[in-house]
Amino acid sequence: MLMLRRIHLQPGLMARHVSSKPGKRSFSLRAVCGAGLVGCGAGYLLSRMDGQLRERQLPGAGFRVCCEEMITPKQQALPNELRGIVGKQHVVENVTETGTMVGKGHAMVVVRPGTLQETMKVLEACLNAEVAILPQGAKTGITGGSVPRPCDRPMVVISTQRLQKILPIGDEAKQVLCFAGAGIFSVQETLKPLNRDSHSVLGSIFLNPSVAAGVAFGSGGTQIHKGPAFTNRALYCRVDANGQLKLVNTLGLNAHEDVVAFLDNAQALSSKDMDAKCTRAASWPKYPQHLTKLDGQVSRYNADLTGEDCNRSEGKVFILATIHDTFPMPQESKMVWVSCKDFATANHIKQKVALASPNCLPKQFEYMGREQFDCVDQGGRGIIKLIEMVGMSNLGTLWNFKLKFESLPLPFVNIIADKLLWYLNSAIPESLPKPLMEQGRKFDHHLIMEMTEFGNGELKQLDERLQRQLALNPGDISCYVCQDAFEKSRVMLFRFAVQPSIQTITVGKGRQGLIIDYAMPKNFDRILEMPKDCDIEMRCLCSHFGCNVFHESLMLSNDVDVKEVKKRIKQVIDEAGGKLPAEHGHGTEYEAPCSTQERWKRIDPTNSMNPGVGHSSSLKGYL
Ligand SMILES: Cc1cc2nc3c(=O)[nH]c(=O)nc-3n(C[C@H](O)[C@H](O)[C@H](O)COP(=O)(O)OP(=O)(O)OC[C@H]3O[C@@H](n4cnc5c(N)ncnc54)[C@H](O)[C@@H]3O)c2cc1C
């Protein structure tokens, strides 16, 4: 704010000085010279300030310089070859890509295949031209994994955004086959009329992130009985040690000579298409049992090596399609907002109500601390209003427009949208019903719990447990029951606005920001103590509480070295037995442990795919 004010003031002061000189001719000459000087000065100041702003870390941010690659003749010919495969309108050259919250980089080409067969041909062509391949979904990842970065070869982004097919399997749709780019919101909408619930709901669902990226990250989210995005039934491509493309098929479909062509042409899948003998898991096995065993293990984390190689592969293989279990739709649901005086009470409710039995889990059980509540209220009203106005399904387009705009080579473009949201925030009505806002402001710790009924009395059991806790501590807890679908959706939107609002606040207040995602052991029942002297001005804490996965959104003073702060926080998390990252992936923000890097080397021995992810080598063959 202070910086922007200075920009407006400075030219004004200089102009006044110029016009006070006497003599008409000399005045006009001087005026012209003066105006020129003012222009140069203002330009210099603008570019300096823009430079300073870009150096400042926004939450998780880091700008990447374009790589200056040596382009070989084969690489030069690649765009034309790709046009021949996918059509010219689906190939864009020389693209500057901006990630959601983190990263900006240069891609030689962005290509959007429309079928699985085209995708394989595109992959072959890229391998032949010896470029680095970057699989990309909806680009909502917040650790920069799908944003181009400097590398020893040009990077080609293969976007899955045209691979949208969703095929519920059989009449009961107990499983669903999704093409890589199908969005999780679209899957949810497709399954609704079939009375089934989708496999994954993330805080970013309003941006329709892709199913394949969910698998590639092991994305988590709010729905605790489903576990992280995980499947051992997949169709994916990997590059072998000779640089050849290999198709891996663990889908468990009945044999087809050409499974890729079969899926491209399939309009529906019946149970007859499935190999009845296939017992491969299509969701995390026994997650509720694992979750309710409150031991020293973490519930889920990104460096977990369990399962087929496509899981948590972070773009080191190319996922074409996956099969996922679907879940029964609840017959009834009740959303409550429980506010507690202290964290111990919130934790007590977790143990005695939410995780008391694996057969009776709430559908969602989220935690939000006081500063997080204030942060969403002070920075998130705009995005909540926007979602309400344009609807979830249209927000992705607006979001992508914002990212495109922010990648323009103009001063301040990376902050304009958030500055605007920041200034407009107080003019927009509060996002939650009035009594809930009042309750929110009165307490420091908040739980959002959705209790659901599946026909075995689950809702009643959970509610009774909750009522017992409320009766035990009447002064320390307050409970608000959402009255209707509108109030429920408002509560969920308030929760989903957590990530965008910290961006808005840090930009609005002109500070640095940092987002950290970690899982604490299931029996860890405190709030992690932050290292001292980190100059944290605002600490927003929220959590997928049932899984003990935490997200810290920190606003930091402009003087601190954000990377250093991050390192110190990582150390504290490690010492307490936690794992970082938990669900956002390593991307370019976290160093993957040796075991993960070894696995990536095994599945991509030539380092053709997503080089440099998780601080691994970005050089061909990892040399
Ligand atoms: C507001 C907001 C809230 C969020 N909330 C959550 C949350 O609650 N839980 C959570 O886990 N995450 C959350 N995220 C992070 C993000 O939405 C998820 O990581 C999501 O799964 C990314 O999907 P995408 O399609 O946008 O992937 P992208 O960002 O496009 O890609 C992510 C990674 O997947 C790889 N990838 C993409 N497609 C393929 C493919 N076909 N084959 C192989 N690799 C591939 C990319 O190379 C990259 O490494 C949130 C993000 C935002 C902005």
The ligand as a Tripos MOL2 file, in Angstrom:
@<TRIPOS>MOLECULE
LIG
   53    58     1     0     0
SMALL
NO_CHARGES

@<TRIPOS>ATOM
      1 C1         -7.9860  -23.0590   -3.4800 C.3       1 LIG1
      2 C2         -7.2500  -24.3490   -3.4860 C.ar      1 LIG1
      3 C3         -7.5810  -25.3310   -2.5630 C.ar      1 LIG1
      4 C4         -6.9120  -26.5650   -2.5780 C.ar      1 LIG1
      5 N1         -7.2980  -27.5360   -1.7000 N.ar      1 LIG1
      6 C5         -6.6960  -28.7410   -1.7180 C.ar      1 LIG1
      7 C6         -7.1070  -29.7830   -0.8100 C.ar      1 LIG1
      8 O1         -8.0380  -29.6270   -0.0260 O.2       1 LIG1
      9 N2         -6.4240  -30.9560   -0.8610 N.ar      1 LIG1
     10 C7         -5.4160  -31.1830   -1.7550 C.ar      1 LIG1
     11 O2         -4.8430  -32.2730   -1.7370 O.2       1 LIG1
     12 N3         -5.0330  -30.2280   -2.6190 N.ar      1 LIG1
     13 C8         -5.6400  -29.0210   -2.6360 C.ar      1 LIG1
     14 N4         -5.2490  -28.0440   -3.5190 N.ar      1 LIG1
     15 C9         -4.1620  -28.3240   -4.4780 C.3       1 LIG1
     16 C10        -4.6320  -28.8160   -5.8910 C.3       1 LIG1
     17 O3         -5.9330  -28.4560   -6.1660 O.3       1 LIG1
     18 C11        -4.4890  -30.3220   -6.0110 C.3       1 LIG1
     19 O4         -3.1560  -30.6430   -5.8840 O.3       1 LIG1
     20 C12        -5.0180  -30.9210   -7.3310 C.3       1 LIG1
     21 O5         -5.0090  -32.3280   -7.2540 O.3       1 LIG1
     22 C13        -4.2230  -30.5030   -8.5450 C.3       1 LIG1
     23 O6         -4.9450  -30.8550   -9.7140 O.3       1 LIG1
     24 P1         -4.6450  -30.1820  -11.1310 P.3       1 LIG1
     25 O7         -5.4060  -30.8860  -12.1830 O.co2     1 LIG1
     26 O8         -4.8670  -28.7260  -11.0470 O.co2     1 LIG1
     27 O9         -3.0980  -30.5230  -11.2750 O.3       1 LIG1
     28 P2         -1.8760  -29.7100  -11.8700 P.3       1 LIG1
     29 O10        -1.5510  -28.5690  -10.9930 O.co2     1 LIG1
     30 O11        -2.1080  -29.4090  -13.2980 O.co2     1 LIG1
     31 O12        -0.7400  -30.8270  -11.7350 O.3       1 LIG1
     32 C14        -0.3320  -31.2920  -10.4740 C.3       1 LIG1
     33 C15         0.7220  -32.4020  -10.6300 C.3       1 LIG1
     34 O13         0.1360  -33.5350  -11.2680 O.3       1 LIG1
     35 C16         0.9100  -33.8960  -12.4070 C.3       1 LIG1
     36 N5         -0.0270  -34.3860  -13.4330 N.ar      1 LIG1
     37 C17        -1.0850  -33.7410  -13.9710 C.ar      1 LIG1
     38 N6         -1.7080  -34.5290  -14.8740 N.ar      1 LIG1
     39 C18        -1.0090  -35.6760  -14.9190 C.ar      1 LIG1
     40 C19        -1.1200  -36.8760  -15.6870 C.ar      1 LIG1
     41 N7         -2.0930  -37.0600  -16.5700 N.pl3     1 LIG1
     42 N8         -0.2220  -37.8490  -15.4700 N.ar      1 LIG1
     43 C20         0.7690  -37.6920  -14.5720 C.ar      1 LIG1
     44 N9          0.9480  -36.5990  -13.8360 N.ar      1 LIG1
     45 C21         0.0640  -35.6000  -13.9940 C.ar      1 LIG1
     46 C22         1.6150  -32.6170  -12.8340 C.3       1 LIG1
     47 O14         2.7780  -32.8980  -13.5820 O.3       1 LIG1
     48 C23         1.9070  -31.9970  -11.4870 C.3       1 LIG1
     49 O15         3.0800  -32.5510  -10.9710 O.3       1 LIG1
     50 C24        -5.8750  -26.7960   -3.5150 C.ar      1 LIG1
     51 C25        -5.5430  -25.7940   -4.4410 C.ar      1 LIG1
     52 C26        -6.2150  -24.5880   -4.4300 C.ar      1 LIG1
     53 C27        -5.8440  -23.5420   -5.4280 C.3       1 LIG1
@<TRIPOS>BOND
     1     1     2 1
     2     2     3 ar
     3     2    52 ar
     4     3     4 ar
     5     4     5 ar
     6     4    50 ar
     7     5     6 ar
     8     6     7 ar
     9     6    13 1
    10     7     8 2
    11     7     9 ar
    12     9    10 ar
    13    10    11 2
    14    10    12 ar
    15    12    13 ar
    16    13    14 ar
    17    14    15 1
    18    14    50 ar
    19    15    16 1
    20    16    17 1
    21    16    18 1
    22    18    19 1
    23    18    20 1
    24    20    21 1
    25    20    22 1
    26    22    23 1
    27    23    24 1
    28    24    25 2
    29    24    26 1
    30    24    27 1
    31    27    28 1
    32    28    29 2
    33    28    30 1
    34    28    31 1
    35    31    32 1
    36    32    33 1
    37    33    34 1
    38    33    48 1
    39    34    35 1
    40    35    36 1
    41    35    46 1
    42    36    37 ar
    43    36    45 ar
    44    37    38 ar
    45    38    39 ar
    46    39    40 ar
    47    39    45 ar
    48    40    41 1
    49    40    42 ar
    50    42    43 ar
    51    43    44 ar
    52    44    45 ar
    53    46    47 1
    54    46    48 1
    55    48    49 1
    56    50    51 ar
    57    51    52 ar
    58    52    53 1
@<TRIPOS>SUBSTRUCTURE
     1 LIG1         1 GROUP 0 **** ****
